[in-house]
């Protein structure tokens, strides 16, 4: 249920499935090592797990293994003691078969938080880590779509030059043009309401001209 959120932020996500070893060594560890070697900055790890004896052991084992690959900035974001106390989360009795005979211990499972709340917690943490607000990143994406449209349209509307010299299908150009128009219109819609229609149109036209010129110069 968290994979789509993590993917939106280009953040790897994995389940440890207990006190795993092979998976951490073959998949997660090498990934953290590559990330750490790029700039030497500690790799941030956001951890979610049950609040109980076994859950604590799983977290300790996971962290110990991964710290062999990279310097980590570790943070448990759920379930925490504060969350369990402030929200009065229910405790359950979980059997730990590692003991002979098996023993039961109180536990607050991650599922004690509603799914929507767990998702909200993850989004909040990822937003805080971003080097710039997500909406600014989306704004850059909108601008890039404009650049794509302005660069591709001349392939079919370039005067005396041979039509479609790069063999880009016309349907691709048309689709990207429509998509870019939608994105640019959305961006223009955020302009102050005090602007007149001609002013808004002039701003949009100027934006298209400037980004097209910049891309063509590059």
PLY file of the C-alpha trace (Angstrom):
ply
format ascii 1.0
element vertex 218
property float x
property float y
property float z
element edge 217
property int vertex1
property int vertex2
end_header
0.00 0.00 0.00
3.05 2.29 0.29
4.82 1.36 -2.93
2.97 3.89 -5.10
3.78 6.70 -2.68
7.44 5.72 -2.52
7.56 5.48 -6.31
6.15 8.99 -6.67
9.11 10.29 -4.70
11.58 7.96 -6.51
12.29 6.27 -3.19
13.14 2.54 -2.98
10.97 0.59 -0.55
11.27 -2.98 0.71
9.84 -5.38 3.25
12.29 -7.21 5.53
9.86 -10.07 6.22
11.30 -10.73 9.66
14.96 -11.12 10.56
16.03 -11.63 6.97
19.66 -11.86 5.98
20.09 -12.90 2.35
17.72 -10.29 0.96
19.42 -7.50 2.90
22.85 -8.59 1.64
21.91 -9.21 -1.99
19.45 -6.39 -2.66
19.14 -3.64 -0.07
22.75 -3.43 1.12
24.34 -2.95 -2.33
21.70 -0.31 -3.15
22.60 1.68 -0.03
26.30 1.28 -0.75
25.91 2.78 -4.22
23.85 5.67 -2.85
26.41 6.39 -0.12
29.41 6.25 -2.43
28.09 9.07 -4.60
28.70 11.86 -2.09
29.53 10.24 1.23
26.42 11.67 2.89
24.60 9.23 5.22
21.71 7.43 3.54
18.33 8.19 5.08
16.28 5.15 6.06
12.66 5.47 7.18
11.57 2.37 9.06
8.08 1.05 9.83
7.52 -1.92 12.11
5.54 -3.36 15.00
6.17 -2.02 18.47
7.01 -5.15 20.43
9.94 -7.34 21.50
10.20 -9.22 18.23
9.69 -6.07 16.16
12.54 -4.40 18.02
14.82 -7.35 17.30
13.89 -7.26 13.61
14.72 -3.57 13.42
18.04 -4.05 15.24
19.05 -6.89 12.94
18.07 -4.94 9.81
19.97 -1.86 10.90
23.06 -3.83 11.95
23.27 -5.61 8.59
22.74 -2.47 6.51
25.22 -0.41 8.51
27.84 -2.79 7.14
27.20 -1.27 3.70
26.74 2.44 4.37
26.54 5.11 7.00
22.87 5.50 7.78
20.57 8.19 9.10
17.96 5.90 10.62
14.47 6.96 11.70
11.55 4.82 12.85
8.39 6.57 11.70
5.88 3.93 12.84
5.01 2.50 15.25
6.64 4.69 17.90
6.06 4.87 21.65
4.69 8.38 21.22
2.18 7.28 18.57
1.02 4.35 20.68
0.54 6.58 23.72
-0.95 9.67 22.08
-3.39 7.69 19.95
-4.16 5.08 22.61
-3.47 2.31 20.10
-4.69 -1.16 21.11
-2.27 -3.80 22.33
-2.45 -7.45 21.35
-0.69 -10.49 22.74
1.80 -11.99 20.26
3.41 -15.37 20.73
7.19 -15.54 20.35
8.18 -19.08 19.38
11.88 -18.35 19.81
11.38 -19.13 23.47
10.99 -22.73 24.65
8.24 -22.97 25.61
6.79 -20.12 23.57
5.99 -16.93 25.44
3.56 -14.10 24.72
4.37 -10.41 24.82
2.26 -7.25 24.40
2.52 -5.69 20.96
1.20 -2.70 19.05
1.06 -3.71 15.40
1.60 -1.30 12.55
-1.92 -2.11 11.36
-3.25 -0.45 14.51
-2.85 2.79 12.58
-5.34 3.23 9.77
-3.98 2.71 6.28
-4.63 6.35 5.38
-2.72 7.50 8.46
0.31 5.36 7.62
0.29 6.80 4.12
0.03 10.33 5.51
2.98 9.74 7.83
5.15 8.49 4.97
4.20 11.42 2.70
4.99 13.91 5.47
8.41 12.37 6.11
9.29 12.26 2.41
8.14 15.86 1.93
10.51 16.95 4.70
13.44 15.18 3.01
12.90 16.71 -0.42
15.56 19.28 -1.38
12.75 21.45 -2.75
8.94 21.36 -2.39
7.17 18.77 -4.49
4.98 21.40 -6.13
8.08 23.21 -7.39
9.27 19.95 -8.91
5.87 19.58 -10.58
6.26 23.09 -11.94
9.57 22.13 -13.53
7.84 19.10 -15.07
5.19 21.35 -16.60
7.89 23.56 -18.10
9.69 20.54 -19.53
6.51 19.38 -21.24
6.28 22.79 -22.88
9.85 22.41 -24.11
9.03 19.00 -25.60
6.03 20.39 -27.44
7.85 23.41 -28.80
10.76 21.26 -29.94
8.63 18.65 -31.67
6.04 20.81 -33.41
8.54 22.30 -35.91
9.15 18.77 -37.17
5.77 19.09 -38.92
5.45 22.85 -39.13
8.88 23.97 -40.28
8.14 25.83 -43.48
10.39 24.83 -46.35
12.36 22.24 -44.39
11.70 18.56 -45.18
8.67 17.30 -43.25
9.38 15.22 -40.15
13.16 14.95 -40.74
13.68 12.82 -37.61
10.89 10.35 -38.39
8.97 11.15 -35.22
5.40 9.93 -35.80
2.89 12.73 -36.17
0.63 11.06 -33.60
3.43 11.41 -31.02
3.81 15.10 -31.78
0.04 15.62 -31.57
-0.27 13.77 -28.27
2.60 15.65 -26.63
1.28 18.94 -27.95
-2.16 18.31 -26.42
-0.63 17.19 -23.15
1.65 20.23 -23.03
-1.29 22.54 -23.71
-3.16 21.06 -20.77
-0.18 21.42 -18.45
0.57 24.98 -19.52
-3.08 25.93 -19.11
-3.01 24.54 -15.58
0.08 26.60 -14.80
-1.45 29.76 -16.23
-4.57 29.14 -14.14
-2.47 29.75 -11.02
-1.74 33.34 -12.03
-3.36 36.15 -9.99
-7.05 36.63 -10.70
-6.46 40.38 -11.07
-4.84 39.81 -14.47
-7.01 40.40 -17.51
-7.52 37.74 -20.17
-5.19 39.52 -22.62
-2.51 39.77 -19.94
-2.78 36.08 -19.12
-2.64 35.21 -22.81
0.45 37.35 -23.28
2.20 35.66 -20.36
1.41 32.20 -21.78
2.58 33.17 -25.27
5.77 34.68 -23.88
6.44 31.54 -21.87
6.10 29.35 -24.95
8.39 31.59 -27.00
11.12 31.77 -24.40
11.27 28.06 -23.60
11.16 27.12 -27.28
14.01 29.52 -28.05
16.10 28.20 -25.17
15.63 24.58 -26.22
16.38 25.25 -29.88
19.54 27.12 -28.89
20.67 24.15 -26.79
0 1
1 2
2 3
3 4
4 5
5 6
6 7
7 8
8 9
9 10
10 11
11 12
12 13
13 14
14 15
15 16
16 17
17 18
18 19
19 20
20 21
21 22
22 23
23 24
24 25
25 26
26 27
27 28
28 29
29 30
30 31
31 32
32 33
33 34
34 35
35 36
36 37
37 38
38 39
39 40
40 41
41 42
42 43
43 44
44 45
45 46
46 47
47 48
48 49
49 50
50 51
51 52
52 53
53 54
54 55
55 56
56 57
57 58
58 59
59 60
60 61
61 62
62 63
63 64
64 65
65 66
66 67
67 68
68 69
69 70
70 71
71 72
72 73
73 74
74 75
75 76
76 77
77 78
78 79
79 80
80 81
81 82
82 83
83 84
84 85
85 86
86 87
87 88
88 89
89 90
90 91
91 92
92 93
93 94
94 95
95 96
96 97
97 98
98 99
99 100
100 101
101 102
102 103
103 104
104 105
105 106
106 107
107 108
108 109
109 110
110 111
111 112
112 113
113 114
114 115
115 116
116 117
117 118
118 119
119 120
120 121
121 122
122 123
123 124
124 125
125 126
126 127
127 128
128 129
129 130
130 131
131 132
132 133
133 134
134 135
135 136
136 137
137 138
138 139
139 140
140 141
141 142
142 143
143 144
144 145
145 146
146 147
147 148
148 149
149 150
150 151
151 152
152 153
153 154
154 155
155 156
156 157
157 158
158 159
159 160
160 161
161 162
162 163
163 164
164 165
165 166
166 167
167 168
168 169
169 170
170 171
171 172
172 173
173 174
174 175
175 176
176 177
177 178
178 179
179 180
180 181
181 182
182 183
183 184
184 185
185 186
186 187
187 188
188 189
189 190
190 191
191 192
192 193
193 194
194 195
195 196
196 197
197 198
198 199
199 200
200 201
201 202
202 203
203 204
204 205
205 206
206 207
207 208
208 209
209 210
210 211
211 212
212 213
213 214
214 215
215 216
216 217
